[in-house]
Amino acid sequence: MKVVGREKLDAFCALHNDVRGWIENWLADVEAAGWRTPHELKAMYASASFLPKNTVIFNVKGKPYRLETTVAYRTATVVVQWIGTHAEYDARNARR
């Protein structure tokens, strides 16, 4: 899979260095993956949440942080939409 939006991950890691290892592992996993369906992704990341429009939320380091992505299975692309703390994620979604 190709990952688009790495700059968002880099910026977040600069502020929250404790996630750098998790993000590096996630990137390696995603780049090595060839997910064709949400079921294949779920088999690798059981705690991932699936929302409409191919939005996938990953729990970063358990639950302290959230990573929101869009997965385009046909083009093998994962787009990083947003990353933040759990509290920021909750506040962000309360406004929607």
N, C-alpha and C positions, 0 to 999 in steps of 0.2 A: 504494500500500500504506500502511496505517496502522502506525505504530511504537508499541508499548507497552513501557514500561520505560525511557524516556529518562533517568530519574533515575539509573539505574545507570551509564549512559554519562557523564552529567555528573559524577558522583562520581569515576569512574575518570579522567576528563580532568583533574579538579582535582589528582589525585595524579601523573598522567603527562601533562603538558602536551604532550609531543611527539606524542601521538595525536590531539589536538583537530582538526587539519586533515583527517586521514583520516576521523575519525568524522563530521565535518560533511559531507564529500563522500559518505560512505556513506549518511547520512540523506537527503541530497538524491536520490541514486540510488534508494534504496528507496521514498521517497515518490512519485517519478515513475514507478516501475515498476508493472506490472500483471501480475506473474507468476501464471500459472494452473497451471504445472507446474514440477517441479524442473529440467526441461530448459531452460526459459526463464531460470530463475535462473542455472543453470550457464553459459549463453551469456554472461551479464553478468559473472559471477564464476567464472572457470574453476578457481580454486584452492579454491573452497568444497568442504567435505566434507559428505556427506549420511549421517546416521545414522537409526536407526529413530525412529518417532513424529514425523516431519517436523522433526527436529532438524537444523539446518544450522550448521556451524562455519565462520566466516570467519577468514582469516589477516589480521590487522591490521598494516598497514605491512610487508608481506612476511611475516615469521614471528616477530617478537619478542613479539607479543600474539595472543590468541585471543578471538573473540567468539562465544558460543554463543546461538543463537536457536531459536525454534520458529516455523515458517512455516505459517500456515493459509491455503492457497491459495483455498479457497472463499469465505472472508470477507475476503480481501485484507489480512491482518494478520500482522505480524512482531512476535513477543514477544521482547524481550531477556531471556534467562535469566541470563547470566553474562558477565563480561569480566574478563580478567586476563592475566598474563604467560604465556609459553609454559611456563615452569617450573611455575607455579601450575596450569596446565591439566594438565600431565603428572601432578603430584602428586595433583590432584583426581581424575583418572581412575584412578590406581593404587589409590585407596581404594574405588572402586566395585566 
